[in-house]
């Protein structure tokens, strides 16, 4: 018998489904924004609309990953993060995300957390942890993430596509 998932498992499952559209040579990430227990926006990582996809060589950083360790070269990367795409899609269509919860398949980066704070996201749930490789930046990240009114929380949900999503298989 199939049991009904609790809301957090349900929403993270949908973020994992959204991730299937990701077009990045690195990690594949999906994100959704929930307001009042309803999904109001989704996003996945990839190049901006109308540009050559990352998987087709559109992003210099992703095409040359060995030259750019994790957490570096973001100023060169043209890919839009899943969390950014979810926030931008909501803005594009006039949907307020204030007070919302964001579910993402990878812990958001420093920049995405700042953008979530500015958009008034209250809580973030993530599936896979991420830590900036520079300890000084990681310390600042902790400070800014602590500003999310209801926090940043890891969800322990099974991820059958983890190797594919994390580009490890």
N, C-alpha and C positions, 0 to 999 in steps of 0.2 A: 504494500500500500504506500502510495506517495503521500508524504506529509507536507502540509502547507508551510512554506518557509516563513521565518519571522521577517519583519519589514527590512531589516538591515541586510540579511542574506538575499532577499528578493531584489533589492535595489542594486546590490553589488553584482548580482547575477546579470542584471540588465547592463551595467557598466562593462562587464566582461563581453557581453554580446555586442555592444557598441564598438568595443576595441577591435572586433573583426574587420572593421573598415579602415583601420590605421594604415598609413602608408609611410612607414619609416624603416630605414635599414637598422636602426638601433632598437630600442624598446618599443613595443606596441602598447599604447595606453588608451583606455576609454574612460570617460567621465560622464556623470549625469548630475543634474541639479534638481533637488526635490524641495518643493514648497508646499506646506500643508498636506504632506503625504501624497503629493502628486508630482510626477516628473514634468518639469517645465522646459528642460533643455538637455541636449546631449552634445558630446564632442569627442573627437578622437584626434590623434596627432598625425600631422602631415603638412605638406606645403600649402600655401595660400591658394585659393581658388584661381584657376587659370594658369598656374605655373606648372612647370614640369615636376611630376611626382618624385618624391625622394627615392622610391624604388627604381625609378628610371634615370637616376643620376642628377636630379634637380638640386640637391643640397650638397654643397662642397664638404661640409663637416661630416655628414653621414657617409658620403662617398669615400672619405679618407679617414675612417674612424681610428686607425692606428696612430694618426698624427694628433688626435684630440682626445685625451683621456676623459673619463667621466667627470662632469662638472666644469669642463673647460670648452672654450670655443663657441659659447652660446651667441656671441655677437656676430658670428659668421653663419650660424645655422639659420636657415630660412623656414624650418618647420615650426608650425604653431602647435603648442602643447594642447593636449586634450582638454585640460581644465580651462585654458584660454579660449579654445573653440566653444566650449559650453557657455562660458560667460559672454563671449562675443555674439553667439547665435541668439541668446536671450535678448541682448541689447539691440541687435539688428531687427528683431521682430517685436520690440517694445514690451518685453516680458520682464517684470521685476523679479529679481532673485534675492532681494533683501530679506534677511531672516531665514534663508534657505540652508539646506544641507547639501554638501557636495560629496559624491561617492566617486572615487577614482581608483583605478587598478594599480597605480604606483604612487607612492607618497609624493606629493607635489614639491616642486623645486621652490627655491627662495622667491623668485619672481612671481610664480603663480600664487604663492601664499599672500604676497603683497596685494596682488590684484583681487584675490578673494576678500581680503580685509576691506579694500576700497569698495567692493560691490556689496558689502555687508553680509557675506556668508557667515553663518553662526557656527557651523560644525563641519568637520571634514573627516570622512572615513576613508581609509586606504587599505589596499590589499597587500602590495609588496613594499617593504621599506626601502628608503633611499637615504643615503647620508652623503653630504658634500665631502669630497676628499680633503679639502682644506679645513683643518680644525678651527681656525679663526672664523671662517664663513659658517661652519657647522654650529658654532656657538651663537653667532648672530641669528642663524636660522631658528634655533630654539627660542630665542627671545621674541622674534616676530611671530612664530607659530603660537606662542603662549598668549598672543593677543586675540586669537580666535575666541569669541565669547564662550563657546561650548567645547573648544579644544580640537585637537588633531588626534584621531584614534585609529589604531590598527585593528582591522577585522580579520579574524581567523576563519577564512572561508576557503574551501577546496578550490583549487584552480587547475583543472585538467590540461589547460593550454599554457601553463607557466613557461615551459622551455621555449615554445614558439614566441610568446609574448616578450620574454626577457632576452630574446635572440641568443639562446644557449642550446639550440637544437633544431 
